[in-house]
Amino acid sequence: MTAPPRKKVVVLGGGAGALTTAYYLSRTPELRAQYEVTVYQVGWRLGSKGASGRGPHGRIEEHGLHIFWGFYENAFRLMRECYREMNRPSTMPLATFEQAFLPRDLMALQELVQGKWQRWVIPFPSNALLPGESDSIDSTQEILGLLFQTVLELFDRAQSLLVGTAGQETAQGFLDTLQAILAEKMERGTDLLLTVRKLVLEGQTLLEQAQGHIVAVLRGRVEARGVPEGALLDTLRGFLRWLWIRFTPLLESNFLFFQLCVGLDFLVANLVGILSDQVFVKGFNAIDGLDYRAWLAKHGASDLTLRSALSRAIYDAAMSMVDGDPDRQSIGAGSALRALLRIGLTYQGHIAYEFAASMGDVIFVPLYEACRKNGVRFEFFHRVEELVADDVTGRPQIRQIRIGRQVDLKDPSQEYQPFIVVKNLPCWPSQPLWDQIVQGEQLLREGVNLESFYTPWKSVEERVLEVGRDFDHVVFGIPVASVPFLCPSLLEKSAMWRRMVDQVATIQTQSFQLWVSKDLSSLGWTVGSPMLTGYVEPIDTWADMTNLLPREGWAQPNAPRTVAYFCGPLPGPSQPPPPDAHGFPAQETERARKEAVHFLSHDIGVLWPRSTQPKAPGVFDWTLLVPSNGGQGEARFETQYWRANVDPSERYTLSLPGTSKARIRPDRTGFVNLAICGDWVDNGFYIGAAEGAVISGMLACRAVTGQPLPISGEAFWYR
């Protein structure tokens, strides 16, 4: 019996969501017998916003700062499979998953207090869980237990400052009572979520009873029997209000006490909000219409806490600023809370994992090689021009895909071979491999960027893919800011798509990388290897990436000793300009260079106090930069790497309040042969991250096959 012909699936785009879809569609022999998968990618490399390349000295050049948070269960599971599929020889670098992903436990925040920069340094403890292999933490009991334990630890430390170490036992008893009561309620299946704004049973107001409650707590007089959870939460909130009134002068002069009190207030406000708004019952989206800090304020967080780096961290980490404007920070409360709980409470092994090489080397080379091994075909240098939809059959579908082939390959019978090798590791280059391209010399001479939406270079051929002949299914994995340019007929036919484009906002971003001749301690940073956020805008985030040096190609003895990545939003237009704005990337790249130079001339001294010039305090010592170009002053910066991410496909997707409901699910696009994927779709996570993109790719695979594909955490976190 003749097997039925395979269905042809066209995947448009080469980001994490698109490649996840391609991988899962080709994962088993049965799937490979049913589906023929082809990926169309503009330019010469995969990765989209996570792309990277190799520049001079084999140095790693990235789109920005990328890590995997420890809760990325679906992304880690995918990567474990890819490393097994590659089956690299043990003599190769990064041959195994464990060699490719390195733990990072130290996080830091910058806090401006009384005009002076202070620093939160937070070492997160590791645990015995294995990323991508251990069971998911996804129950109300587990999450509340972890949150209570975190509150308890801060409560104990704060009390030790107030009443000495003797207060620690009473704090333990107080929160044990709280947890026991809520656990009992959950076991009985009744509503555990009483509002914290209840008055105590005696009918007296919280303010009248606050000090009495605190005295009872500190003396161990609170007993489990007969004390409702509302009264206990009121007591804790009353304690904090009393604390702010009594110790405000101390907070301003003692940063340790400031950290403890702000940290406790922040955690309790989140806890109170979770209980009051029944977040674990109604879901995170139920509160996503409110800004996160407004939600914290609603549940009692102090003004000091709302202004603190602790509350601001999620805004900076997710670059959640309307039009990239630091004065217009905004993020949906549900999206922020979900991310913070996942980051801080549910990580496996370590809170975060950095890559032992670039993101392209560690993530997108294995994804490419695993997909190729599974029979997926890749068409590099193919730029999507338009998806054409119609509804002549009464069922809206994608009828045509117009694609521009950008170059001619010298050997058209062979696929483009995309890698170079640096220290025995396959890597993506920062430029195409011109020797494989007929037009290579001309493109190199004219400085054409084949990845840019704004390039004036015309395609050498237009290809028109037809439904039924060239494809049966389409997976659109190109970010949302590209939709108005590539999908006009979809917008014309679908109000749902118009709503998504109108409401799901994106911003430009910027980044720069430094290679420095001194190690961190010699630069004045003495607290481990950090990832830091909450600093000056717009360059608010810095990470030490010195671990990458062994994978670069520097020659001794003039090799750098520190690698540092800096990034942040790049304020700019709400929507990208049209494709004929050929000078726009150069204009914004120059802006990014000026922002980097300004940062190094004014702000680096707070982080690296020994990196500045003796005769110009606060100004970076430009002679520390490697390599030297013989220039003087800031002209030395020209040897470093910086970029402005301004193409529609490079813009970062925001999760503004109330906009998650405008996102479209991968399997509910309104077009029968179209699925979508990326961090911009309705993937249940919403904040731009590889985990959300991977989840979206798994959902897109489900949409194409109609078959189940288990997604870790779906029932609890992403419903």
Number of C-alpha atoms within 10 A of each C-alpha: 3 4 7 8 10 14 18 19 23 23 26 26 27 27 28 32 33 31 28 27 30 33 27 20 27 24 18 11 9 10 15 18 14 17 21 21 26 19 21 21 24 24 20 21 27 27 25 24 20 21 24 24 23 23 16 13 13 20 20 27 23 24 23 23 22 18 17 22 26 26 27 26 27 23 23 22 15 18 22 18 18 23 23 14 17 19 12 13 10 9 8 12 17 22 17 18 16 12 12 20 20 18 18 23 20 19 19 23 22 23 23 15 15 9 7 9 12 14 20 17 16 12 14 14 10 15 11 9 16 15 23 21 13 13 13 17 19 16 14 15 14 13 17 19 18 16 17 18 16 17 19 20 15 20 22 21 19 24 18 15 13 13 11 12 13 13 21 20 13 19 24 16 19 23 20 16 19 20 19 14 18 20 17 12 15 15 10 10 9 10 12 19 21 17 19 22 17 15 16 18 12 7 9 11 13 19 15 10 17 21 17 15 21 21 13 16 22 20 14 16 14 19 13 17 8 8 15 15 23 23 22 22 22 23 25 24 24 22 20 22 18 15 17 18 9 11 14 14 10 13 19 12 12 11 16 15 19 21 21 20 23 27 21 24 29 23 20 24 22 22 18 26 23 20 21 17 18 19 19 17 14 11 18 25 22 16 23 24 19 19 21 27 23 15 21 26 18 13 22 21 27 19 12 16 24 19 14 22 24 21 20 20 21 22 21 23 17 20 31 30 24 23 20 24 17 21 9 10 18 23 29 28 26 27 25 27 21 20 19 14 17 20 18 17 20 23 23 25 20 24 25 25 20 21 23 22 24 28 25 27 25 23 24 27 24 21 27 23 16 24 27 16 15 21 18 22 18 20 17 22 24 27 25 20 16 19 22 17 20 16 12 9 7 7 11 19 22 22 19 18 24 18 22 20 21 21 22 16 18 15 11 10 7 8 13 19 11 17 18 15 12 17 13 12 18 18 25 28 22 19 16 24 16 15 11 18 17 14 16 18 12 11 17 13 8 9 9 14 16 23 21 20 22 20 16 15 15 12 17 12 13 16 16 15 16 15 17 12 8 15 22 20 24 27 26 21 30 27 24 25 25 18 21 19 15 19 17 15 15 24 18 11 16 14 12 16 20 17 16 21 19 14 17 21 23 29 28 26 26 26 27 26 23 21 23 23 19 18 14 23 12 13 19 16 17 10 11 14 18 20 21 23 27 27 23 16 17 22 25 22 26 23 20 18 22 18 16 18 20 11 19 19 17 17 9 7 6 11 18 21 15 21 21 17 22 22 28 26 30 28 18 16 14 14 18 20 14 13 15 11 13 15 11 16 19 13 11 21 18 14 16 24 20 12 19 22 18 16 20 20 20 14 18 18 20 18 18 18 18 21 26 23 16 11 7 10 15 20 23 27 19 21 20 19 21 22 21 17 13 9 13 11 12 16 13 19 24 14 16 16 18 25 24 26 24 27 19 26 24 24 24 27 26 28 29 28 21 20 20 27 16 18 22 21 21 27 22 14 20 20 19 16 21 23 28 30 38 32 30 33 26 25 28 21 28 28 29 19 21 23 25 27 31 29 30 32 32 28 27 33 28 20 23 23 14 11 9 11 12 11 14 20 17 14 10 16 19 19 13
